[in-house]
Amino acid sequence: MQRSFTLASALALATLAIPSGAADRAQSRLQGYSEVPAIATAASGRFRATIREHDGVIDYELSYTGLEGDVRQAHIHIGQTSVNGGVMVFLCQTTFNTDPTGLAPTCVQDGTVTGSLTAANVIGPAGQGVDAAEFGELVRAIRSGVAYANVHTAKYTSGEVRGQISLKNE
């Protein structure tokens, strides 16, 4: 009896010693056919992120190429597949479409943008139950599969390439 109590205690302590701050990896493939409505474009892209919720940070890399229009902005929106939703955070900005927080890096016309998202980056959308600075809602939307990355251009102002973000199985 004493031995099983000791074993149970040791297992409990070992569980506490496991870091609880493991990072989730998320990804998305961006294409015009994922836009709503679909866009026939040769452009493509990729979004990858590391969610470190315990640190309150999402580090990301957004790459895209072959866009037919000049880049205007890129975001993470809240919305399930085939549904348009509101902007949660800016991934990059231009002088034509600035991030209201001023925190997003500048978009490139072709290539890769990297950055980090925190509660300060979250702008909403309040109409979908996400208030400014609600970092936990951004993380929950990504983990639930109801967030998408979107690159907007002058030619396709609603977005030229889009991809639903999902957790990456490693």
Secondary structure as a PSIPRED ss2 file (coil, helix, strand):
# PSIPRED VFORMAT (PSIPRED V4.0)

   1 M C   1.000  0.000  0.000
   2 Q H   0.000  1.000  0.000
   3 R H   0.000  1.000  0.000
   4 S H   0.000  1.000  0.000
   5 F H   0.000  1.000  0.000
   6 T H   0.000  1.000  0.000
   7 L H   0.000  1.000  0.000
   8 A H   0.000  1.000  0.000
   9 S H   0.000  1.000  0.000
  10 A H   0.000  1.000  0.000
  11 L H   0.000  1.000  0.000
  12 A H   0.000  1.000  0.000
  13 L H   0.000  1.000  0.000
  14 A H   0.000  1.000  0.000
  15 T H   0.000  1.000  0.000
  16 L H   0.000  1.000  0.000
  17 A H   0.000  1.000  0.000
  18 I C   1.000  0.000  0.000
  19 P C   1.000  0.000  0.000
  20 S C   1.000  0.000  0.000
  21 G C   1.000  0.000  0.000
  22 A C   1.000  0.000  0.000
  23 A C   1.000  0.000  0.000
  24 D E   0.000  0.000  1.000
  25 R E   0.000  0.000  1.000
  26 A E   0.000  0.000  1.000
  27 Q E   0.000  0.000  1.000
  28 S E   0.000  0.000  1.000
  29 R E   0.000  0.000  1.000
  30 L E   0.000  0.000  1.000
  31 Q E   0.000  0.000  1.000
  32 G H   0.000  1.000  0.000
  33 Y H   0.000  1.000  0.000
  34 S H   0.000  1.000  0.000
  35 E C   1.000  0.000  0.000
  36 V C   1.000  0.000  0.000
  37 P C   1.000  0.000  0.000
  38 A C   1.000  0.000  0.000
  39 I C   1.000  0.000  0.000
  40 A C   1.000  0.000  0.000
  41 T C   1.000  0.000  0.000
  42 A C   1.000  0.000  0.000
  43 A C   1.000  0.000  0.000
  44 S E   0.000  0.000  1.000
  45 G E   0.000  0.000  1.000
  46 R E   0.000  0.000  1.000
  47 F E   0.000  0.000  1.000
  48 R E   0.000  0.000  1.000
  49 A E   0.000  0.000  1.000
  50 T E   0.000  0.000  1.000
  51 I E   0.000  0.000  1.000
  52 R E   0.000  0.000  1.000
  53 E H   0.000  1.000  0.000
  54 H H   0.000  1.000  0.000
  55 D H   0.000  1.000  0.000
  56 G C   1.000  0.000  0.000
  57 V E   0.000  0.000  1.000
  58 I E   0.000  0.000  1.000
  59 D E   0.000  0.000  1.000
  60 Y E   0.000  0.000  1.000
  61 E E   0.000  0.000  1.000
  62 L E   0.000  0.000  1.000
  63 S E   0.000  0.000  1.000
  64 Y E   0.000  0.000  1.000
  65 T E   0.000  0.000  1.000
  66 G C   1.000  0.000  0.000
  67 L C   1.000  0.000  0.000
  68 E C   1.000  0.000  0.000
  69 G C   1.000  0.000  0.000
  70 D C   1.000  0.000  0.000
  71 V E   0.000  0.000  1.000
  72 R E   0.000  0.000  1.000
  73 Q E   0.000  0.000  1.000
  74 A E   0.000  0.000  1.000
  75 H E   0.000  0.000  1.000
  76 I E   0.000  0.000  1.000
  77 H E   0.000  0.000  1.000
  78 I E   0.000  0.000  1.000
  79 G C   1.000  0.000  0.000
  80 Q C   1.000  0.000  0.000
  81 T C   1.000  0.000  0.000
  82 S C   1.000  0.000  0.000
  83 V C   1.000  0.000  0.000
  84 N C   1.000  0.000  0.000
  85 G C   1.000  0.000  0.000
  86 G C   1.000  0.000  0.000
  87 V E   0.000  0.000  1.000
  88 M E   0.000  0.000  1.000
  89 V E   0.000  0.000  1.000
  90 F E   0.000  0.000  1.000
  91 L E   0.000  0.000  1.000
  92 C E   0.000  0.000  1.000
  93 Q E   0.000  0.000  1.000
  94 T C   1.000  0.000  0.000
  95 T C   1.000  0.000  0.000
  96 F C   1.000  0.000  0.000
  97 N C   1.000  0.000  0.000
  98 T C   1.000  0.000  0.000
  99 D C   1.000  0.000  0.000
 100 P C   1.000  0.000  0.000
 101 T C   1.000  0.000  0.000
 102 G C   1.000  0.000  0.000
 103 L C   1.000  0.000  0.000
 104 A C   1.000  0.000  0.000
 105 P C   1.000  0.000  0.000
 106 T E   0.000  0.000  1.000
 107 C C   1.000  0.000  0.000
 108 V C   1.000  0.000  0.000
 109 Q C   1.000  0.000  0.000
 110 D C   1.000  0.000  0.000
 111 G E   0.000  0.000  1.000
 112 T E   0.000  0.000  1.000
 113 V E   0.000  0.000  1.000
 114 T E   0.000  0.000  1.000
 115 G E   0.000  0.000  1.000
 116 S E   0.000  0.000  1.000
 117 L E   0.000  0.000  1.000
 118 T C   1.000  0.000  0.000
 119 A H   0.000  1.000  0.000
 120 A H   0.000  1.000  0.000
 121 N H   0.000  1.000  0.000
 122 V C   1.000  0.000  0.000
 123 I C   1.000  0.000  0.000
 124 G C   1.000  0.000  0.000
 125 P C   1.000  0.000  0.000
 126 A H   0.000  1.000  0.000
 127 G H   0.000  1.000  0.000
 128 Q H   0.000  1.000  0.000
 129 G C   1.000  0.000  0.000
 130 V C   1.000  0.000  0.000
 131 D C   1.000  0.000  0.000
 132 A C   1.000  0.000  0.000
 133 A C   1.000  0.000  0.000
 134 E C   1.000  0.000  0.000
 135 F H   0.000  1.000  0.000
 136 G H   0.000  1.000  0.000
 137 E H   0.000  1.000  0.000
 138 L H   0.000  1.000  0.000
 139 V H   0.000  1.000  0.000
 140 R H   0.000  1.000  0.000
 141 A H   0.000  1.000  0.000
 142 I H   0.000  1.000  0.000
 143 R H   0.000  1.000  0.000
 144 S H   0.000  1.000  0.000
 145 G C   1.000  0.000  0.000
 146 V C   1.000  0.000  0.000
 147 A E   0.000  0.000  1.000
 148 Y E   0.000  0.000  1.000
 149 A E   0.000  0.000  1.000
 150 N E   0.000  0.000  1.000
 151 V E   0.000  0.000  1.000
 152 H E   0.000  0.000  1.000
 153 T E   0.000  0.000  1.000
 154 A C   1.000  0.000  0.000
 155 K C   1.000  0.000  0.000
 156 Y C   1.000  0.000  0.000
 157 T C   1.000  0.000  0.000
 158 S C   1.000  0.000  0.000
 159 G C   1.000  0.000  0.000
 160 E C   1.000  0.000  0.000
 161 V E   0.000  0.000  1.000
 162 R E   0.000  0.000  1.000
 163 G E   0.000  0.000  1.000
 164 Q E   0.000  0.000  1.000
 165 I C   1.000  0.000  0.000
 166 S E   0.000  0.000  1.000
 167 L E   0.000  0.000  1.000
 168 K C   1.000  0.000  0.000
 169 N C   1.000  0.000  0.000
 170 E C   1.000  0.000  0.000
